[in-house]
Amino acid sequence: MGQFDSRTDAALAQLNDEALSETPGGEFADIIGELLMLVGTGGLWAVAGGSSNLLLKIRKLAGASYASNLVYTITAVRDDLADLYQRQEVLRGRIDSLRTNPGFAEAISALALRAMQTPVKVRLKRLAQIVVNGVKENDLEAESLDDMMRAAVELKDRDIELLGKIYNSQVRLLGSYQALSSEWSQQVAMSWPNDFSFLDTPDNRDARGSLARLQSSGLVQEVSTMMARTGRAANQPYGLLPDGRKFFERLQGIGARK
């Protein structure tokens, strides 16, 4: 397995101990360099865009908690890559080539910056899943990754849960209709009252806030219809957008996907 052997595990454990004892203003850039090597990017900082500025920002911003967050996130990337490597032989060549893939180096750079924005472990895990599933799908396009990573650290658990319900209800529509077309809007409006009537219960008063956050992230879109003007959450249809489908699918655990 190469980069996924026991020596890597030992190095990650040692780095975790060191990161937890780091003081603000410490040599955080050195930790990042070590972590990048552990996930197979080698010395690609030289070709990753804006690497010098990134390192400078990290030196200024990093402290003990940031280091711990980054260790956790990179460990998750490493573990998910190892799982993917083991499960799908056809992808082993792609994973082995990550050390010479500038797109992967840039993805890790973006992940490092996002990991400093939240101490919440589930959100850090989302970042790892977005990167690793990007490797799986051979899609590490920088702008798309940045949008998904921003949503990963900003959305709340209940937002993601609601997005999952919308995904399960509507993903088939994106295979049959063009998003935002009149036919798509009509189908969304027709299915919404049956699938999302629960949003008007007292336990779901925050549903409108979740829907607003999902829409502001570009994952869903409110559908305006004549029957959706009562002001009640259950009667305000929201349709799953292609970016919402992609984002939700990228959040799925490697072990749970074929």
SVG drawing of the C-alpha trace seen along z (x, -y; Angstrom):
<svg xmlns="http://www.w3.org/2000/svg" viewBox="-52 -37 61 41">
<polyline fill="none" stroke="black" stroke-width="0.4" points="0.0,0.0 3.0,-2.3 1.9,-5.7 -0.8,-3.9 1.5,-1.7 2.0,-1.5 4.9,-4.0 2.4,-6.6 0.0,-5.8 2.9,-6.3 3.9,-9.6 0.3,-10.9 0.0,-9.9 3.3,-11.7 2.2,-14.8 -1.1,-14.8 0.7,-14.9 3.0,-17.7 0.1,-19.7 -1.8,-19.6 1.2,-21.1 1.9,-23.8 1.7,-27.4 0.2,-30.2 2.7,-31.4 4.6,-28.1 6.1,-26.5 2.7,-25.4 3.8,-25.4 6.3,-22.6 3.4,-20.5 1.4,-21.1 4.4,-20.0 4.7,-16.8 0.9,-16.1 0.9,-16.7 3.7,-14.1 1.6,-11.7 -1.3,-11.8 1.0,-11.4 1.5,-14.9 5.2,-14.9 6.9,-18.2 4.1,-19.7 4.0,-23.0 6.4,-24.4 3.8,-23.9 0.6,-24.5 -0.8,-28.0 -0.2,-30.6 1.7,-28.3 4.0,-31.0 1.0,-33.2 -0.8,-30.2 2.1,-29.4 2.4,-33.0 -1.3,-33.1 -1.0,-29.9 2.0,-31.1 0.0,-34.2 -3.3,-32.4 -2.3,-29.1 -2.5,-28.0 -2.8,-24.8 -6.5,-24.2 -5.9,-24.9 -3.1,-22.4 -5.2,-19.8 -8.1,-20.4 -5.8,-20.1 -4.2,-16.8 -7.7,-15.4 -8.8,-16.4 -5.7,-15.2 -5.9,-11.9 -9.5,-11.6 -8.3,-12.2 -5.5,-9.6 -7.9,-7.0 -10.5,-7.5 -7.9,-7.3 -6.6,-4.1 -10.2,-2.7 -10.7,-3.7 -7.4,-2.2 -8.3,1.1 -11.9,1.3 -11.4,0.2 -8.4,1.6 -9.2,-0.4 -8.5,-3.6 -5.1,-2.6 -3.1,-4.2 -5.0,-7.5 -4.3,-7.5 -0.7,-6.6 -0.3,-9.6 -1.6,-12.1 1.9,-13.0 2.4,-14.5 -1.1,-16.1 -1.1,-19.9 -4.9,-19.8 -4.7,-17.6 -2.1,-19.8 -4.3,-22.8 -7.3,-20.9 -5.2,-20.1 -4.2,-23.8 -7.9,-24.8 -8.8,-22.1 -6.1,-23.4 -7.5,-26.9 -11.1,-25.7 -10.1,-23.4 -8.9,-26.5 -12.5,-27.9 -14.2,-25.3 -13.4,-23.0 -16.5,-20.8 -15.3,-17.3 -18.3,-16.4 -17.6,-19.5 -13.9,-18.6 -14.9,-15.1 -17.1,-16.7 -14.0,-18.5 -12.1,-15.2 -15.0,-13.5 -15.3,-16.2 -11.6,-16.0 -11.5,-12.2 -14.7,-11.8 -13.3,-14.4 -10.4,-12.1 -12.8,-9.2 -14.8,-11.1 -11.6,-12.5 -13.0,-16.0 -10.8,-18.4 -11.9,-21.5 -10.8,-24.4 -13.8,-26.7 -16.3,-23.9 -14.3,-22.5 -14.0,-25.9 -17.8,-26.3 -18.4,-22.9 -15.8,-23.3 -17.4,-26.6 -20.8,-25.0 -19.3,-22.1 -18.0,-24.3 -21.0,-26.8 -24.0,-24.5 -25.5,-23.0 -26.2,-19.4 -29.9,-19.9 -29.3,-21.7 -27.4,-18.7 -30.2,-16.4 -32.8,-18.4 -30.7,-18.5 -30.6,-14.7 -34.4,-14.5 -34.7,-16.8 -32.1,-14.7 -33.9,-11.5 -37.2,-13.0 -36.0,-14.8 -32.8,-13.4 -34.8,-11.5 -36.2,-14.8 -32.7,-16.0 -32.4,-12.9 -35.7,-13.7 -35.9,-17.5 -33.6,-20.5 -33.2,-22.3 -35.1,-25.6 -37.2,-24.7 -41.0,-25.1 -41.5,-21.3 -39.0,-20.8 -40.6,-23.5 -44.0,-22.0 -42.8,-18.5 -41.1,-20.0 -44.2,-21.8 -46.4,-18.7 -44.2,-16.5 -43.4,-18.9 -46.6,-18.9 -46.6,-15.1 -42.9,-14.7 -42.4,-17.8 -45.6,-18.4 -43.7,-17.6 -41.9,-21.0 -45.0,-22.7 -44.9,-20.9 -43.8,-22.7 -40.6,-20.7 -39.5,-22.1 -39.8,-25.8 -36.2,-26.3 -36.9,-24.6 -37.2,-28.0 -33.7,-29.0 -32.2,-25.7 -33.9,-26.1 -32.6,-29.7 -29.0,-28.6 -29.2,-25.8 -30.4,-28.3 -27.7,-30.8 -25.1,-28.1 -26.5,-27.4 -27.7,-23.9 -31.5,-24.3 -33.8,-26.9 -37.2,-28.1 -39.8,-27.4 -42.5,-30.1 -46.0,-28.7 -49.5,-29.9 -50.0,-27.3 -46.9,-28.3 -47.9,-31.7 -49.5,-30.9 -46.3,-31.7 -46.1,-28.2 -42.8,-26.3 -44.5,-23.2 -46.1,-25.1 -42.9,-26.8 -41.4,-24.2 -37.6,-24.1 -36.0,-22.2 -32.7,-20.3 -30.1,-21.9 -27.3,-20.0 -24.7,-21.5 -26.9,-20.3 -26.9,-16.8 -23.1,-16.9 -22.5,-18.3 -24.6,-15.8 -23.1,-12.9 -19.6,-14.1 -20.4,-14.0 -21.1,-10.3 -18.6,-8.0 -16.3,-6.0 -17.1,-2.7 -20.8,-3.3 -20.5,-3.8 -19.9,-1.4"/>
</svg>
